[in-house]
Amino acid sequence: MGEDTRCPTCDREDFASKRGVKIHHKTAHGVSLKPRVECEQCGDDFLVKPRRKNTARFCSDECQRTFLDENHRKIVSCDWCNEEYEVRAAKADSTRFCSRECLSKSRKETFTGEENPRWKGGFRTVSCEVCGEEYEVRAAKEAQTRFCSYECKSIKYQKERRGEGNPRWKGGFFDIASRVRSLLGDTDWDRLAPQVRESECECCGAVSSEDDRAHHVHHIVPILAGGTNEEWNLMTLCPECHRRVEEFTKTFVDRVLVDFTSDELN
């Protein structure tokens, strides 16, 4: 047996391994055979594993943090407010500001206009195609913008995108449908619809609120099937009910119109 399997206190040598010696010494003598190292911060001895005997320096995380705070910190000045503040030595060369507030103020002062790395040309003053009012837009959108507001855009599109000018144009009404609509004369639907629209859907009972889309006014007998804009032929429906009703109506309206002839409409 060698020195590694002998108890250093009682010289007992009948152990089969180092582990046996450690267990015996801890049990019989009440002392661990692990190496003891002195903490560089508080000076207390503490046990470490043999492989850490030459590298362990602190007995706890608290002692390590205290040591670093006391010995590895530097005092630097803020580039914005000139106040002195402490930082870790490793960050002393890279830090510039004592707080996020100072960082934000510095960037607002420094990164303005063309100095900003995200500068894209600033703002341009352009004129609205409808009302002629001048308004500002970013330079990147100068070639795209045409209107100062959604209201002006709506007015312009109502004129530009009628009939074949509409990107969703599908050929318009056939001759019979046009003749039927002409019988109604000039009707201002935008003025008529709000007068007959109710707040509650007559099908499902849903109530329209200020945050929701307004309910629709539905023709019970479709215009293309001989219906009119009289009050008896109108009812209030929510958008979902209106969609379902229109899908059902389409299944027979076209067949009714097929039976019409130009002579019958005169």
Secondary structure as GFF3:
##gff-version 3
##sequence-region A 1 266
A	DSSP	three_ten_helix	3	5	.	.	.	ID=ss1
A	DSSP	alpha_helix	18	28	.	.	.	ID=ss2
A	DSSP	beta_strand	36	38	.	.	.	ID=ss3
A	DSSP	beta_strand	45	47	.	.	.	ID=ss4
A	DSSP	three_ten_helix	50	52	.	.	.	ID=ss5
A	DSSP	alpha_helix	61	71	.	.	.	ID=ss6
A	DSSP	beta_strand	73	77	.	.	.	ID=ss7
A	DSSP	beta_strand	84	88	.	.	.	ID=ss8
A	DSSP	three_ten_helix	89	91	.	.	.	ID=ss9
A	DSSP	alpha_helix	100	110	.	.	.	ID=ss10
A	DSSP	three_ten_helix	113	115	.	.	.	ID=ss11
A	DSSP	beta_strand	123	127	.	.	.	ID=ss12
A	DSSP	beta_strand	134	138	.	.	.	ID=ss13
A	DSSP	three_ten_helix	139	141	.	.	.	ID=ss14
A	DSSP	alpha_helix	150	160	.	.	.	ID=ss15
A	DSSP	three_ten_helix	163	165	.	.	.	ID=ss16
A	DSSP	alpha_helix	175	182	.	.	.	ID=ss17
A	DSSP	alpha_helix	189	196	.	.	.	ID=ss18
A	DSSP	beta_strand	216	219	.	.	.	ID=ss19
A	DSSP	three_ten_helix	223	225	.	.	.	ID=ss20
A	DSSP	three_ten_helix	231	233	.	.	.	ID=ss21
A	DSSP	beta_strand	234	237	.	.	.	ID=ss22
A	DSSP	alpha_helix	239	258	.	.	.	ID=ss23
A	DSSP	alpha_helix	262	265	.	.	.	ID=ss24
###
